[in-house]
């Protein structure tokens, strides 16, 4: 890359008369190449959610039916709004604050709200990077430390907490998190604190140095996860039971379309998958050439994101299918042994005892036939279904740090695959973190020019503040705060932000006017369908999503998954009152800049009109001075014989000489005339 992203941040010159947002940028550097820009957008949008959130939603909500629903909402909400942010950033060429201030000063709060949300997300997202670092360093041991249960000191008996759960579950909750039984205050987890410091060091170094090195960091961090996913896909397809996992993934359940919550989850996933509302998309696109084809970029990045989600889901379900089959086979052997020790009166056809070498599928058929007449569950004999095993612990961190790690212990050369997997998570997390940090730093540098002189110091200061505040997430109860921030600090505020973005462009600025701006950039007018999407369809869909989320919050009491050490299992607990207060505060603080800036600008406008009436009848309208429009006058231009307005300076001495000569000529002519008449 010819120009680093940090160099791109400092291009705004001048300050508007309003004091916050820079005036029209006279020159703004562009990306070194189109490929790097696309990789930056893909690296930001493709994150950890594509690897663990999307596969979970796909499995829980009807498999192939959820894929169709997700694709439909991607067309209705995702692509139009993603195109809107790309076009707005490229057209106005400012960060998220400057873009909305350009449309209307009263809407600048949209950009500030995006910065606040980015800050919240960056705080806990870097903790997940720290977790990935912890597991990656522990993956260099053989056997893997989560492969077997530890024993009590000076004994051969396994630790009861591990024996009741599983080695991977015990390692996650006890060795990695050393978690408490509730969200109440606890002491620090010092090993994880060290990994959080390392994570912020990597992010800070990447923001200052890494992106300057000709884009090598961006190329690696964006492309490496795809290499790992394809390696896992090939290896996963060769595993026994992978076909069962893929079959479960694509098995349609059309009845789920009747459930409003499924629509809400699919829309939310579309929303977060593309990174809408964070301001990072706008920040990245603002460094594009003005005539870049942002319409093609919107479709390309959205398609890559969707295909990445499908690729990750194929990998996850192939590996989980293998894991589920291995667990089901062990379950069948244990139950066959139990059945052989029972005296069952099984007379009649089809009620024979299962053989020792029976397959999982045949055992499932036998169980269903016998269970109609004999209460096998009361006898401690379970069904051993592959589908049931795949439903266990496949959401969020449970998928990556419990289920997937357990599956890797069953693979040959398990440390190699474990290092590869967590290195992939590290790269996905860093790519998204770079985008989050740009969503915070770029608008602030654009709109507070004094920070440009201390850009590196300001970046370091942001990272240090993030580290200090992030210490709350590396307490022993820190993972509960991660879940709280993930569920509530971004969801509702981002939906509100995008709704106001849509209103700002489609109704305040004007959809037709915006389409004309895009036509000026692209050379052709985009599909008329976008106009109606922005004005009606996408806007109503986002409002429906906001309403559904609010109703769900009001109906259901906010809860969190707690790990009970005595029972060695997860249980649902309600948030205490102080945690509910913190939860509500996160939503309010993230959304508050929008009404605050609106009221501030409205009040200032009213005071100006009042002063106008007091000091004269002529209406005063605030405008831009010459320096704000053209920039400061260049002294070198004046010295070279030109002034700032482009005209040659008036040569007073020459004019005087010319005037003197003219007067002399006129006098001589008058004397000649008098002589003639005389």
N, C-alpha and C positions, 0 to 999 in steps of 0.2 A: 504494500500500500504506500503510495507516494506521500500521503498526508495522514498522520495519525488521527485517531478519533479525539484525542485530547487537543491536538492542534485545531481540529475543526470546531471545538467548543468556543474558541476565543475570537470569533469573527464579527461579532456585533460591535458597531461603533455608534457613538452618539446616544443620547438619552432623550426620551420624549418629554414634553412639557409636563406630563403627568407624574414624572419622577420615578416610575417603576419599570416600565417596559421600554426597551430600546426602540428607537424610530426605525424606519425602513432600512434594512441592512444594505449597505452600499456594495459589498462584495462578500461572498461566503464561499469558502473552499468546498470542494466536492470529494466524493469517494475516489480512491485510487483506481478502482475497477468495479464493474457491475457485479462480478462474481462475489467480491468481498462483501458488497452491500447485501446481496441475497443471503449469503452465509450468515451475516450478522442478524438479519431479520429471522432467519430460520433458527439460528442458535438461541435467540431470545424466546421465540414462540414455542419451540420444541424443548420441553423441560421434563422434570421428574413426573409431572402429572400424566404425560404420555405413556410412561412406563408402568406406573402403578395405579393411577386413578382411572384411566380409560379402560384398561382390562377388567378392573373390578366392576365398573358400571355396566360394561358390555355383558359380563357374566350374570350379574344380578338382575338385569333388566331385559332379558329375552334374547341375548345373543345377536343373531342376525337382524332381528326386529329393531334392536337398539341402534345398530349400524345404520339402518335405513332412516330411522328417526333423526339420528345425529347428522347424517348427510343432508336431510331436508332442512334442518335448522341452520346448518352451515350455509346453505344457499340463501335462507331468509334473513338471518341475523349476521352470521360471520363475515361473509365476503363483502356485502354492502358496507358494513361499518368499518371493516378493515380498510377497504378502498377509501372511505371517507377520511380516515386518519392519515393514510398515506398521501392523499391528494392535498389535504389541508396543510400538512407539514411541508410538502414540496412546494406548494404555491406560495405560502406566506414566508417560508424559510426561517422559522423561529422554533424555539422549544415549546412545550405544551402551554406554558403561561403566556408567552408572546402570541401564539396563534389565536387564542380565545380573546386576549386583550385587543388584538387587531380587529376582530369582528365587532366587539363591543367591550369597552372598559368594565362594564358591569359584570361581564362573564369571565373575568380573569380568575375568579375563585375556582373555576373548573380546573385550571392548571395547577393551582396550589393544592387542591384536593388530591390530584394525581400524585403530586410529590409526597404528600403525607402517606397515601396508601403505599407507594413504592417504599417509603421508609419502614412502614410496618412489616411489609413482606420481606424486605432485605434483612430485618432483624432476625426473624426465625428461619428464613431460607438458608442463611449461612450456618445455622446450627445443624441443619440436615447435611450440609457439606462436611461439617465436623464429624458427624456420625459416619459418613462414608469414608473419611480418612481413617477413623478408628478401625473400621472393619477391614479396610484395605491393608493397613499395616499388620493386622492380626491374620491376614490371609497368607502371610509368608511362612506360617508355621505348618508343619506336617506331623500328625494329622491336624486338621483345622480345630481350633480351640472350642468350637461349638458342636463338634461331632459326637462327643461323649459327655455324660454327666460327671461332674467332679465328685470325689468321695469326701466324707467327713474326715477331719484330722485324725491320723493314726488309726483309721478304720478302713474297712473295705466296703462299707455301706454308702450308697449314693446319697447325696444331699436330698432331703425330703422334697424341697421345693422343685428340684429338677426332676426327681422321680415321678412326681405327680403331674408334671407338664411334659416338657421335652427338652433335650439339650439346647436346641436353637432358641426356644422360648426363654429358657433360664439364662442363657448367655446374653440375650437382648435386654431383659428386664433387670437382671442382677449384675452381670459383669459390665455391660456397656452403660446402662442408665443408673444402676443401683437405686431403683425407683422406690418411692414411698407408697403407702397405701391410699393416699389422697393428695389433693392439691394444696393442702395446708403447708405453711412455711417449713422449710427444711434447710439442712446445711448444703454446702457446695459439693459438686462432683468434680474434684480437682483434675483427674485425668482428662475428662471431657472438656474442662476449661482450657487445658493446654491445646487440645485439638481445635477448639473454637478460635483461639489466638492464631493458630496456624492457618485456619481457613480465612480469617480476615487479612492475614499477611499476604496470602496468595491473591486475594481480591484486590487489595491495595497495590500490590506489585503489578498485577495485570493492568490496572487502571493507569498506572504511572509509566511503566516501562514496557509491559508485554505487548500492548497494541501498537507501540511505536515501531516494533521490529518487522516492518514490511508486511504486516498482516499474518505472520506465521502463527501467532497464538490463535487468531480467529479461525484460520483454516484448520488447525488441528482440533480445537475444542468443538467445532461444528461438525467435522467429518468423522472424527474417531468414533463417536457413538454408533454411527451407521455401520462401521466396520465390525464393531463388537456385536451389534444386533444380528448382522448377517452370519457371523460365526456361530452365535447361539442358535440361530434358526436352522442352519445346516446340521449342527450337532443335535438339536432337539428333535428334528424329524427322524433321526436315526435311533432314537430311544424307544423302548417298548412302552406302549401306552400313549405316545404322542398323538396318535390318531384319535384316541378317545377325547383328549383335551380339545383338539380342533373341532371334533364333532359337537361337543358341548358348546363351544364358542359360537358356532354358526347355526345351532338349532333354533329356529324362530319360535317366538311366543307372542303372537300378534295380540293377544289379550292385554298385554302390558300397555298398549296404546290408549287404553281407557283410563289409565292411572295418571292423574294430573302431576303427581310427584315425579314420575318418570320423565315427563316433558320438562319439568323444572330442572331435573338433574342433567338432562341432555343439553338444554339451553345454557346452563351454567358451565358445563364442560366446554361447549363451543366458545363461550365467552372468555374463559381463562386460557384455553388452548392457544388462541391467537394473541393473547396479551392485550386485549382491548382496555382502554381507560388508564393504563399505567403511564402513558406519556412517552414511553420508550420508542414505540412505533413512530410517533411524530418526531421525536428527536433524531432518530436514524434517517428518516425520509427528508428531514430539513437540510441534510447535507448532500442531497441529490442535485444533479443538474436540473434546471427548471424544465427542460423539455424531455426528461426521462419518462418512459412509458410506465407510469405507476399503476395503470389498470392491469397491465400484464403482470406486474409484480404482485398485486393483490391476489390474483387468481393462482399464480405459480406458488407463492408461499402458503396459501391456504390448502392447495392440493398436496404440497409436500408435507404439511403438518398432518393432514388427514391420513395420508399413506404411511407416515411414520407411526401414527397411533395404531393402524392396522398391523403394521410390521411388529411393533412391540407387543401387541395383543397375541399375535401368532406365536411369538417366542415364549411369552409367559404361559399361554395355555398348553403349548407343547411340553414345556418343562413341568408344569403343574400336573398335566396328564400322566407323565412318567412318575412323578412323585406319588400321585393318588393311587396309581396301579400298584406301586411297591407297597404302600401302606395297606391297600385292600388285600393284597396277597398274604401279607402277614396276618391281617385280621381273619382271613378265611382259614388259614392254618390253625390259628388259636381256637376258632369256633368249631372246626371239625374235631379237634381234640376234645373240646367240651362236650360235643354231641356224642362222641364215642363213649364217654363216661356216664351218659345219662340213659335211663331206662324209659324209653318212649314207646307207647303202644301205637305204632304206625302201621296200621293195616290198610290195605287197599293200594291201588296203583298210584304211582307218582309220589309216594310218601316214603321212599327208601332213604336210608342214611347216605349222606354224601361221601364220596370216596376221598381218600387222602390227597389225590392228585387232581382234584376238581378245579376247574378254572373259576375265575371271579364271576364271569357271566353265567356259567352253569350254577354256581352257588347261589347267585341272586335269584335265578328262576326257582331253585329248590326252596329257598327261604320264603318266597312269596306264596308258593303252593302250600307249604307246611304251616305257615303262620296263620292261615285262615282257620285252622282247626286247633292248633296248639299255641299257647302264648309264649313264643320263643323269647320275647323281650324280658318277660318275667323270670326266665331261666338264665338270664345273662348272656344270651346269644344275640349278637347284633347282625345287621343286614350286610355290612361291608360293601356299600355301594360306592363306586368311583365318584359319582356326582356329589355325594355327601362329603367326601374327603376334600373335593375341590372347593367347597364352599367355606372351608375353615380358614380363617385368617388371611384373606386375600385382599384386604382393604389397606390402602395407604402404606404406612411404614411396616405394617404386618406382612405385606406382600414382599417387600424388599429385604427386610432384616430378619424375618422369621421363616416364612414359607420358602422363598427363593434360596436362602442360605441352606435350608434343610435339603432342598433338591440338589444343590451342588455337592453336598457331602456324599451323595449317591453316585456321582459321576467319577469316572477314572481321572486321575490327575486333578483332583478337586481344588487344590490351592491355585493352580493356573487359572481355572475358570472363575474362581472367586476374585482373584486380583483383577481379572479382565472386567468382571461385572461391576465391581465397585470403582474401578477407574473410569468406567463409562458413566456411572452415577456422578462421579466427581466432575467430569467434563460437562455433563448436562447441567449440573448445578452451577458451575462457574460461568457457562455461557449465559444462563438466565440472570445470574447475579450481575454480570457486566451490563446487561440491559437495564436491570433495576437501578443500578448506580447511575447510568446515563440518564434515566428518567428523573433522578433527583438532581444531579449536578448540572446537566446541560441547561435546563430552564433557569436555574439560579444564576449561573454564569452569564447567560444571555440577558438577564434582567437586572442584575446588580453588577455593572461594569467594573466596580472597584475590586471585585473578587478575581477578575482576570489577571491582575498583577500578581496574585498569590494563588494561582490555580493549583499548583502542586500541593502547597500547604493546605489549601481548602479541601482537596481530595483526601489527604492524610487525616485531616481533622474529622471529616465525615466518617471515615473508617474507624477512627479511634472512638468516636461517640457511639457508633454502631456496636463496637465491641463492648464498651462499658454497659450500655443498656441491655445488650444481649446476654449479659451474665445471669439475668433472671431465668434464661432457658437452660442453663447448665447447673441449676440446682438439682437435687435428687428428684424434686417434683417438676423439673423443667419441661419434660415432655408433655405434661398436661397444659402448660402455657402455650407450647407449640401448637397443640390441637385447638386451643381457644383462638389464637391469632389466625390460624389457617381457616377456621370455620366462620369467624365473625369480623375480623379486622378488615378484610378485603371484599368479601362477597357483596354485601349490601352497598357499601360506599362506591365500589366500582360500577355497579349497576346504575346508581344514581349519577355518577360521573358521565357514563356513556349516554344516558338519557339526555342530559343537558348538552353534551356534545352534539347529539343528533338535532336537538331543538335549535342550538346555536347556528348550525349550518343550514338546516332545511327551512327554518322559519324566521330566524333573526337576520341572517345574512341573505337567505333566499336560495332555494334549490335551483331555480333557473339561473341565477347569477353565478352560483357555484359551478353549474354545468358549463357555463360560458368560460369560466376560468380554466376548467379542465380542458375544454376544447382549445384554448390558447396554448396550453402546455403540450397536449398530445397531437394536435393538428386535426383532430376529428372529435365529434361529439359522442360521448359514451352512450350506452343504451339508455333509452328513455325510461326503462324499467327502474333504473337506479333512483330516479327522481321520486317515483311513487313509493319505492322501498324506504327511502330516507324520510319522506313526509308522513307516511302512514304505516306500512307493514312492519318495518323494523322497529319503529317507535312504539307502536301498539304492542308488539311482541315483548319488548323490553319492559314496558309498563306492566304487562301481564306477569312477567317473571318477577318483577319487584313486588307486585301484589301477592303472588303465591309465596314468595319468601317471607314476607311480613306475616301473612296468615299462619304459615307454619311455625314461625317463632312465637306467635301469640298463643297458638293452640297447644303446642308441645313445650313442656318445661325444658330449658337447655340442660343437657347432661353431658358427661364425658366418661370415657372408658378408663376405669381404674384397675390397677393390678393388685389383687389381694394376695399377699405373700403366704398367709396361712393356707388358703384354699388353692393357691397356685393356679388362679384363673382370673380372667377379666370380668369385672362386674360394672354395671351402670350406676353412676352416682350423680346426684344433682349438685350443681354448683352452689357453694355457700353464697351468702348475701354479698359479701365483699367482692367475690369473683363475678357475680352478676353485675355489680356496679362497674367493675373494670370492663366487663364485656360490653355493656351499654356505652361506656365512655369511649371505647375504641371506635364504635360505629359513629357516635356523635362527633368526636374530634376529627375523624377522617372526612365527614360530610360537611362540617361547619364552615370551612372556607368559602363555600359557594354562597350561602346567604350573607355571610359577614362582608365579603367584598361587594356583593350586590348592594347591600344597604349602605356601605361606606361610599360607593360611587354615586348612589342616588342622593345621599345627603350632601355630598360635595356639589353635585349639580344643582341642587335646590338652593344651597348657600350662594352659589355664583349667580343664579338668576335673581336672588334677593338683593345681592350687592349691585347688580346691574340696574335694578329699579331704584335703588337708593341714590346712585351716583349719576344717573342720566336716563333719558328716555330711549337712547339708542341701545339696541341689543348688542351685547358683547358675546362673541363666540370665540372660544379659545382655538387657536390654530398653531401651526408650526412656524418657527422662525427659520430664516434662511439656512443657518448653520445646521438645523435639525433635518432639513430636507436634503441639502447638498453635502453636508458634512463640514467640518472646520475648513476655513480658507487655507489653502496651501501656500506658504510663504514663497516656496520656490517658483510657483506660478507667477506670483506678483513680481518677483525679481526678474523673471524672464519676459516681462512686458505684458502680462495678462492679469486680469483680476478674476475673482472667484466667479463672476457671472459669465465669464467666457469672452467678454468684449475687450478690445485693446484699451488701455488707459488713455485718457485725454492728455495730450502733450500741450501744456499751457503755454510754454515759451514759443513753440512753433506757431500756435494759434495767434499769439500776440504779434509775432513777426509778420504772419500772413495778414493780420488785421492792419498793421502799420503800413505794409506795402500796399494794401488795398486802399487805405486812406490817401496815401501819396499819389497813387494813380488817379484817384477821383479828383484830387486837387489840381493835378496837372491838366486833366481833361477839362475841368471847369475854367482854368485860366485860358486854355486854347479857345474855348467857346467865347469867352469875354473879349479876347483879342479880335476874334472874327467879327463879332457884333460891333466892337469898337471901331 
